[in-house]
Amino acid sequence: MTRFLETKRQEIHRKLIVESISGNEKARFKLYSLYSSAMFNVCLRMLNSREDAEDVLQDSFAEIFYKLDSFRFESTFGAWVKRIVVNKCMNFLRKNKIGLLFNDEIIQTVVNSEEEIDYTGISFKVDKIKKTIGQLPEGYRVILNLYLFEGYDHTEIAGILNISESTSKTQYLRAKLRIRDILKNEL
């Protein structure tokens, strides 16, 4: 049963993909319409700039359609598209030398029973959380987004960013701590 579902999932847009490879512009537009919004959100979370996200999204789809004939239906089309988009974002960050520094500063985190905050009954609006994530140093933010929102594990993140797995885990933990500290100071 699992194999059947996996096969179905991989073939969900097969007809559109095959038509797109043949040059059918309507099929390409349909694929773009199906994936562009979600991939824009990936770009926006990774780059933290609407203009840069729009540019990278367009570059990504240009590459997706250029390389479409190399898609082998061995994974879902969405996973293949997302991988291209994430790689384009990472290339953009590297090319523009946007602070992908993996901060090794020692974060003083002493949490004892008097300092712990009871978050019961406290709610934060989505915009507040987004703004807080946007305040993170670039390295923290990229790893947090890749892990938390894009679903990559630390081994995959390490491969994408060419860092060690332990650096990925440490940066993710530090990002969470920084978010907690920012939100705690605003209570």
Order of alpha helices (4+ residues) and beta strands (2+ residues): alpha-alpha-alpha-alpha-alpha-alpha-alpha-alpha-alpha
